[in-house]
Amino acid sequence: MPILEPEVQLNPSNILDSSVFGDGYWSVIHTMPRAEKALARCLLHTQVGYFLPCTQSRNLIRGKIRVASLPLFSGYVFVFADREQTSYLLRHRQVVSVQSVIDQEKLVCELRQVQSLINLGVPLTAVDRLGPGMSVEITRGPLRGIRGQILDTVSGRRFLVSVDFIRRGVSVILDDLMLARCS
């Protein structure tokens, strides 16, 4: 049983669709430590579009397994807002800085891929400070079309999807997925 109800990760739920683009633009909000969910609740209340990717974490507390929803990228919330809304965000105590995104389409593509991994419900691991690796695309299965990299770790081979703008990513352990090398 979750300790708290999961936060709304996407507001509105179709925020990552290309048809949503209007007067706003994507920014990356760097938050105070452990303030991502508080900012997301504020954004939900003020009707500002955002994406806060979260994953489930299972912990043993006092002999009971507790499930918590934790942000995948600690310290970051992806916001779709106009200039007025963005300047308003700077006044929030949870916000450290607002980073403009030059390549809007690339960021949205990367965020869609992260959302696809979240939707699968498989255990995800956040990865910091990405290094070079082999670029691949999954050709079959539920992850078909997602591009990423292969990492060799102590726990096995992992498929990594990165968000280059913040130099972070998420990874999932590979099963029998069909991969093809990207050019």
FENJO-V433739 format. One record per residue. N is the residue number from 1. RES is the residue in one small letter. BURIAL is 1 if it has 16 or more other C-alpha atoms within 10 Angstrom, else 0. Layout:
n	res	burial
N	RES	BURIAL
N	RES	BURIAL
This chain:
n	res	burial
1	m	0
2	p	0
3	i	0
4	l	0
5	e	0
6	p	0
7	e	1
8	v	1
9	q	1
10	l	1
11	n	1
12	p	0
13	s	0
14	n	0
15	i	1
16	l	1
17	d	0
18	s	0
19	s	0
20	v	0
21	f	0
22	g	0
23	d	0
24	g	1
25	y	1
26	w	1
27	s	1
28	v	1
29	i	1
30	h	1
31	t	1
32	m	1
33	p	0
34	r	0
35	a	1
36	e	1
37	k	1
38	a	0
39	l	1
40	a	1
41	r	0
42	c	0
43	l	1
44	l	1
45	h	0
46	t	0
47	q	0
48	v	1
49	g	1
50	y	1
51	f	1
52	l	1
53	p	1
54	c	1
55	t	1
56	q	1
57	s	0
58	r	0
59	n	0
60	l	0
61	i	0
62	r	0
63	g	0
64	k	0
65	i	0
66	r	0
67	v	1
68	a	1
69	s	1
70	l	1
71	p	1
72	l	1
73	f	1
74	s	1
75	g	1
76	y	1
77	v	1
78	f	1
79	v	1
80	f	1
81	a	1
82	d	1
83	r	0
84	e	0
85	q	1
86	t	1
87	s	0
88	y	0
89	l	1
90	l	0
91	r	0
92	h	0
93	r	0
94	q	1
95	v	1
96	v	1
97	s	0
98	v	1
99	q	0
100	s	0
101	v	0
102	i	0
103	d	0
104	q	0
105	e	0
106	k	0
107	l	1
108	v	1
109	c	1
110	e	1
111	l	1
112	r	1
113	q	1
114	v	1
115	q	1
116	s	0
117	l	1
118	i	1
119	n	0
120	l	0
121	g	0
122	v	0
123	p	0
124	l	1
125	t	1
126	a	1
127	v	1
128	d	0
129	r	0
130	l	0
131	g	0
132	p	0
133	g	0
134	m	0
135	s	1
136	v	1
137	e	1
138	i	1
139	t	1
140	r	0
141	g	0
142	p	0
143	l	1
144	r	0
145	g	0
146	i	1
147	r	1
148	g	1
149	q	1
150	i	1
151	l	1
152	d	0
153	t	0
154	v	0
155	s	0
156	g	0
157	r	0
158	r	1
159	f	1
160	l	1
161	v	1
162	s	1
163	v	1
164	d	0
165	f	0
166	i	1
167	r	0
168	r	1
169	g	1
170	v	1
171	s	1
172	v	1
173	i	1
174	l	0
175	d	0
176	d	0
177	l	0
178	m	0
179	l	1
180	a	0
181	r	0
182	c	0
183	s	0
